[in-house]
Amino acid sequence: EEHMWQILEKAIGEAAEKFVETRTREGENLKQDLLGKLDYMVTLVDQIEERSPKIVEEYRAKLEDKVKELLEGSSVEGRIAAEVVIFADKVCTDEETVRLRSHIEATRKELTAGGSVGRKLDFIAQEMNREANTILSKANDLEVSDCAIALKTEIEKVREQIQNIE
């Protein structure tokens, strides 16, 4: 019995060491994959932020042309300005992009801190998804809609990967 235990103990010890090595390597690969996805998400947020002011300006020009055409030269600058302000407020995604950046940074910190972070990351991913949904609902532009959809897709990939983290 003692002899068998010595053989088994050695085999079990080696198996446990290999298991830990494999999990550590898998965890590092998962971390690198998630960091890459976060980088891509920042790029999408950058594109949304870059496009947003242009949407309002394009709307203003389009509205101005339509109103001038309808009123043939009457002065309506005040009405146009008011309408543009209302439109800009409806499509403004500044708050959402700021929160998204914050969530992305929080995810990076949790990943690099190590330890048991799976539940925290899952919660953060849910919050990122809410922000992306809000951006998509406010989107009045194909380019912003495409970025928001890409964000949602990437967030879903992150959520799937997070399911593999303790």
Salt bridges, closest charged atoms under 4 A:
ASP33 OD1 - LYS37 NZ 3.20
ASP39 OD1 - ARG108 NH2 2.83
ASP46 OD1 - ARG101 NH2 2.30
GLU49 OE1 - ARG101 NH2 2.63
GLU50 OE2 - LYS54 NZ 3.70
GLU58 OE1 - ARG51 NH2 2.80
GLU64 OE2 - ARG60 NE 3.98
GLU64 OE1 - LYS68 NZ 3.83
GLU77 OE1 - ARG60 NH2 3.66
GLU95 OE1 - ARG99 NH1 3.73
GLU96 OE2 - ARG99 NH2 3.85
GLU96 OE2 - LYS138 NZ 3.25
GLU105 OE1 - ARG108 NE 3.95
GLU110 OE1 - LYS120 NZ 3.77
ASP122 OD1 - ARG159 NH2 3.69
GLU127 OE2 - ARG130 NH1 2.20
GLU131 OE2 - ARG99 NE 2.83
ASP141 OD1 - ARG51 NH2 2.71
GLU143 OE1 - ARG51 NE 3.66
GLU154 OE1 - LYS157 NZ 3.60
GLU166 OE2 - ARG23 NH2 2.49
